[in-house]
Amino acid sequence: MESLAPLVDRMRALAAEELPSPRACKIELWDDGTYDIILYHSMGKDERQQLRYERTTGEILWEHFQGAQWESESFSGGETLYEAAYDAVDVRVVDTVEPPYS
């Protein structure tokens, strides 16, 4: 986690400029050594603004989702897949960071 601190600090500084308060941070670490970082502000149950680190490109993206809902697809054997769907999505790149963030 210590190696992620500069990236998280950069994203927190950007969030202060780009996102309304209050903000939350979610970091997911995966077994393969990759990770996801999202700082977000929820504006009710169906609207959200967030900054997300895109590890494949090094970009920090600002995203605004409106009209959130869940779509489901059922399969044989009783399995159901749920996927988020939105009425509107706005996305823009706010910064790009260089490795060692993979």
MIZALUM-721874 format. One record per residue (C-alpha): residue number from 1; residue in one letter; x, y, z. Coordinates in steps of 0.25 Angstrom, whole numbers, plus 2048, in hexadecimal, padded with zeros to 3 digits. Each point is the difference from the previous one (the first is absolute). Layout:
! residues N
+-----+------+------+-------+-----+
: seq : type : east : north :  up :
+-----+------+------+-------+-----+
: NUM :    A :    X :     Y :   Z :
...
+-----+------+------+-------+-----+
//
This chain:
! residues 102
+-----+------+------+-------+-----+
: seq : type : east : north :  up :
+-----+------+------+-------+-----+
:   1 :    M :  800 :   800 : 800 :
:   2 :    E :  80B :   80A : 803 :
:   3 :    S :  804 :   800 : 7F1 :
:   4 :    L :  7F2 :   805 : 7FD :
:   5 :    A :  801 :   80C : 809 :
:   6 :    P :  805 :   80A : 7F5 :
:   7 :    L :  7F5 :   7FC : 7F7 :
:   8 :    V :  7F5 :   801 : 80A :
:   9 :    D :  805 :   80D : 805 :
:  10 :    R :  800 :   805 : 7F2 :
:  11 :    M :  7F2 :   7FB : 7FE :
:  12 :    R :  7FC :   807 : 80D :
:  13 :    A :  805 :   80D : 7FB :
:  14 :    L :  7F8 :   7FF : 7F3 :
:  15 :    A :  7F4 :   7FB : 808 :
:  16 :    A :  800 :   80D : 808 :
:  17 :    E :  7FF :   808 : 7F2 :
:  18 :    E :  7F7 :   7F7 : 7F9 :
:  19 :    L :  7F6 :   7F9 : 809 :
:  20 :    P :  7F6 :   806 : 80A :
:  21 :    S :  802 :   7FD : 80F :
:  22 :    P :  7FF :   7F6 : 807 :
:  23 :    R :  808 :   7F6 : 7F9 :
:  24 :    A :  804 :   7F2 : 803 :
:  25 :    C :  80C :   7F7 : 7FB :
:  26 :    K :  7FF :   7F2 : 7FC :
:  27 :    I :  80D :   7F8 : 7FD :
:  28 :    E :  7FF :   7F1 : 7FB :
:  29 :    L :  80D :   7F8 : 800 :
:  30 :    W :  800 :   7F3 : 7F7 :
:  31 :    D :  809 :   7F4 : 802 :
:  32 :    D :  807 :   802 : 7F2 :
:  33 :    G :  806 :   80D : 806 :
:  34 :    T :  7F6 :   80A : 7F9 :
:  35 :    Y :  7F7 :   809 : 807 :
:  36 :    D :  7F4 :   809 : 7FE :
:  37 :    I :  7FF :   80E : 806 :
:  38 :    I :  7F3 :   808 : 800 :
:  39 :    L :  7FD :   80D : 808 :
:  40 :    Y :  7F1 :   804 : 7FF :
:  41 :    H :  7F4 :   808 : 804 :
:  42 :    S :  7F2 :   7FA : 800 :
:  43 :    M :  7F5 :   809 : 7FD :
:  44 :    G :  7F4 :   7F7 : 803 :
:  45 :    K :  7FE :   7F2 : 7FC :
:  46 :    D :  800 :   802 : 7F1 :
:  47 :    E :  80B :   80B : 7FE :
:  48 :    R :  80F :   800 : 803 :
:  49 :    Q :  80D :   808 : 7FD :
:  50 :    Q :  80D :   7F9 : 801 :
:  51 :    L :  80F :   800 : 7FD :
:  52 :    R :  805 :   7F2 : 7FB :
:  53 :    Y :  80E :   7FC : 7FD :
:  54 :    E :  801 :   7F8 : 7F3 :
:  55 :    R :  80C :   7F7 : 802 :
:  56 :    T :  801 :   7FC : 7F2 :
:  57 :    T :  802 :   80E : 7FB :
:  58 :    G :  805 :   807 : 80C :
:  59 :    E :  7F5 :   80A : 7FF :
:  60 :    I :  7F8 :   806 : 80B :
:  61 :    L :  7F1 :   801 : 7FB :
:  62 :    W :  7F5 :   809 : 805 :
:  63 :    E :  7F3 :   7F9 : 7FE :
:  64 :    H :  7F1 :   804 : 803 :
:  65 :    F :  7F6 :   7F6 : 800 :
:  66 :    Q :  7F1 :   803 : 800 :
:  67 :    G :  7F4 :   7F7 : 800 :
:  68 :    A :  807 :   7F4 : 806 :
:  69 :    Q :  7F8 :   7F3 : 7FF :
:  70 :    W :  803 :   7F1 : 800 :
:  71 :    E :  7FE :   7F7 : 7F4 :
:  72 :    S :  7FF :   7F1 : 802 :
:  73 :    E :  802 :   7F4 : 7F7 :
:  74 :    S :  7FC :   7F2 : 805 :
:  75 :    F :  807 :   7F3 : 7FC :
:  76 :    S :  7FD :   7F2 : 801 :
:  77 :    G :  803 :   7FA : 80D :
:  78 :    G :  7FA :   80C : 808 :
:  79 :    E :  80C :   809 : 7FE :
:  80 :    T :  7FD :   80F : 7FE :
:  81 :    L :  80A :   80B : 7FB :
:  82 :    Y :  7FD :   80E : 805 :
:  83 :    E :  806 :   80C : 7F8 :
:  84 :    A :  800 :   80E : 803 :
:  85 :    A :  7F9 :   809 : 7F5 :
:  86 :    Y :  7FE :   80F : 7FF :
:  87 :    D :  7F7 :   80A : 7F9 :
:  88 :    A :  80C :   80A : 7FE :
:  89 :    V :  80F :   7FF : 802 :
:  90 :    D :  80B :   80B : 7FE :
:  91 :    V :  80E :   7FD : 800 :
:  92 :    R :  80D :   808 : 7FF :
:  93 :    V :  80F :   7FE : 803 :
:  94 :    V :  805 :   80A : 80B :
:  95 :    D :  80E :   7FB : 801 :
:  96 :    T :  80A :   7F5 : 7FC :
:  97 :    V :  80A :   7FA : 809 :
:  98 :    E :  80C :   7F8 : 7FC :
:  99 :    P :  804 :   7F2 : 805 :
: 100 :    P :  804 :   7FB : 80A :
: 101 :    Y :  7F1 :   7FF : 802 :
: 102 :    S :  7FC :   7F4 : 7F9 :
+-----+------+------+-------+-----+
//
